[in-house]
């Protein structure tokens, strides 16, 4: 049922882009996708591979990882990269820099709540 809802919401989103209602339907699709993810987490007891989409991994890489069962990646960092290695490696470096900055701040006594930023 939820998968059918996701497909329906996705089709509505495509149609809405031409009618100026994309924002509302994007939120609906996101909600349905979250419900599917929640259901999958309960069923398996482990993280499903598509969680990468929610973590901001490129959709093409998530799909390739699932289809290729994690094999044949051209690079590996925060996720396994199958496409656009240049941008992925650049992003991995940004994450590494941020991680180092936050580690230094935490080690020098900063409170985790003070280090939180909204995006």
C-alpha positions in Angstrom: 0.0 0.0 0.0 2.7 2.5 0.9 4.7 1.8 -2.2 1.6 2.4 -4.3 1.1 5.7 -2.4 4.7 6.7 -3.2 4.2 6.0 -6.9 1.0 7.9 -6.9 2.6 10.8 -5.0 5.5 10.8 -7.5 3.1 11.0 -10.5 1.2 13.8 -8.8 4.4 15.6 -8.2 5.3 15.5 -11.9 1.9 16.7 -12.9 2.0 19.4 -10.2 5.2 20.9 -11.5 3.2 22.1 -14.5 0.4 23.5 -12.2 2.5 25.2 -9.6 1.7 22.9 -6.7 5.0 21.1 -6.5 5.9 22.1 -3.0 2.8 20.6 -1.4 3.2 17.3 -3.3 6.9 17.1 -2.6 6.1 17.2 1.1 3.5 14.5 0.6 5.9 12.3 -1.3 8.6 12.9 1.4 6.1 11.9 4.1 5.2 8.7 2.3 8.8 7.9 1.7 9.5 8.4 5.4 6.7 6.0 6.2 8.2 3.4 3.9 11.6 3.8 5.5 10.1 3.5 9.0 8.3 0.3 8.0 11.5 -1.1 6.4 13.5 -0.3 9.6 10.9 -2.2 11.7 10.9 -5.2 9.4 14.6 -5.8 8.9 16.2 -4.7 12.2 19.0 -3.1 10.2 19.4 -0.1 8.0 18.0 -0.6 4.4 20.3 0.6 1.7 17.9 3.3 0.5 18.5 5.2 3.7 21.4 6.8 1.7 18.8 8.9 0.0 17.7 10.4 3.3 21.3 11.0 4.2 21.8 13.0 1.1 23.7 10.5 -1.0 23.3 10.9 -4.7 20.3 8.9 -5.9 22.2 7.3 -8.8 24.8 6.0 -6.4 22.2 4.6 -4.0 20.5 2.8 -6.9 23.8 1.5 -8.3 24.8 0.2 -4.8 21.5 -1.7 -4.5 21.6 -3.0 -8.1 25.3 -4.0 -7.9 25.0 -5.3 -4.3 27.8 -3.0 -3.2 30.4 -4.2 -5.8 32.2 -2.3 -8.5 32.3 1.2 -6.9 34.8 3.6 -8.4 35.5 5.3 -5.1 34.5 4.8 -1.5 34.2 7.4 1.3 31.0 8.4 3.1 29.3 6.2 0.6 30.2 4.0 -2.3 30.5 6.1 -5.5 29.5 4.8 -8.9 29.1 8.1 -10.7 30.6 11.6 -10.6 33.7 10.7 -8.6 35.1 14.2 -8.8 32.2 15.8 -7.0 31.9 13.0 -4.5 35.6 13.2 -3.5 35.3 17.0 -3.2 32.3 16.5 -0.9 34.1 13.8 1.1 36.9 16.4 1.8 34.4 18.9 3.0 32.9 16.4 5.4 36.4 15.5 6.6 37.2 19.2 7.3 33.9 19.7 9.2 34.5 16.5 11.2 37.9 17.7 12.2 36.7 21.2 13.2 33.9 19.7 15.3 36.2 17.2 16.9 38.6 20.0 17.9 35.8 22.1 19.3 34.4 19.2 21.3 37.8 18.2 22.7 38.4 21.8 23.8 35.2 21.7 25.8 32.4 23.0 23.5 29.0 21.7 24.3 27.4 19.6 21.6 24.3 21.8 21.6 26.4 24.9 21.1 28.0 23.3 18.0 24.6 22.5 16.4 23.7 24.6 13.4 20.6 24.6 11.3 20.8 24.1 7.6 
